[in-house]
Structure formats: C-alpha cells, structure tokens
Amino acid sequence: MNRQRNNRAANNQNRRDRVVERDNLVANINRARIFPPYVQNPNRILSLLRRNSRRPKRKYHGYDLIYVITKEEARIHNHVTDDIIVRNVANVLWRESTRGQKEQYISLARDVNYLI
C-alpha cells in the first residue's frame, strides 16, 4: 500500500515538473524563429523528419512541421529534449498561431510531400 502511494506521489511530481518545464519553454522559446518557419528548405525539413523512424508512413501536415521545428529550436537554444514537453509546446504554439502562420506551415508541408 505504501509503495503505491509513493509511486503515485512520484508520478504527480513528474507531471508537475513537466508542466513547469513546458511553461518555461513556452515563455522562453524564440517565436521569431518559429513564425515564419526559419527552415524554408524542404530538403532540410525532410532530413529533420527522417530522424524519427517510428513515424507512420503518411503525408506530412503543417502541425508535423511545427513540431519538428519547435523540437529543433528547443534542442539547440533551450537544451530541452523531452518529446512530451516539446509536443505540448508545439500544441500551444499551433493553437495560438494565426491562420496566416498556419498557412505557411501547410504550404511548406505541401512542398515536402511533393518531394517524397
């Protein structure tokens, strides 16, 4: 019984730590490098996308590209590599982006899919 309580307490602490880290990354990430996408070359984006071999074989969408660019920005400039945190930050950025900003990623996804 005590072991279960300890595990739950540890899991809750991990969740709280991730939320704090996500909030810090959302506040500190350089949005000027995300909107517009700083990587405009579809071939470079393909090389970033190919790093994840677990991805199902389907066409790429704008959200996929914002995730990859957010992951690269977080890794290089903020030293965050936790995929769960990066995915949460990408969700926040995608939801807060304007239609025009999303359209840039959607257009870039079309270019990437054309190369595949």
Phi, psi and omega in degrees: 000315179297323180298319179296318178297318179296319178296317179297317180297320178294318178296317178297321178294319177299318178298314179298319179297319179294321179296317179296315180295321177298313180298321177296318180292320177299320181287328188257349183291144182278097182293338178293337176271349179263318180241115351289163182303127182285342175258106181260349183277115181301328179293321178294320178295320177300320179294324176292321181291328183286348176297333181261096183278351180277355184291135177294152181280098176210169180292151179276147178242170180303322180296322179301320182286322178294327177295314183295317181290323176296319179297317179295315179297317180294321181291315186284311190261335183245355177058038177252126181239358181289115184299326181294316179294315180297320178297317178297319178294318177298321176299315180298313181296320180294317180293326182274352183282155179278171179299319179296320178294319178295323182297326177298318179289322179295318178296318178296323177296321176300316179297319179295316180296329178295327181283340184286000000 
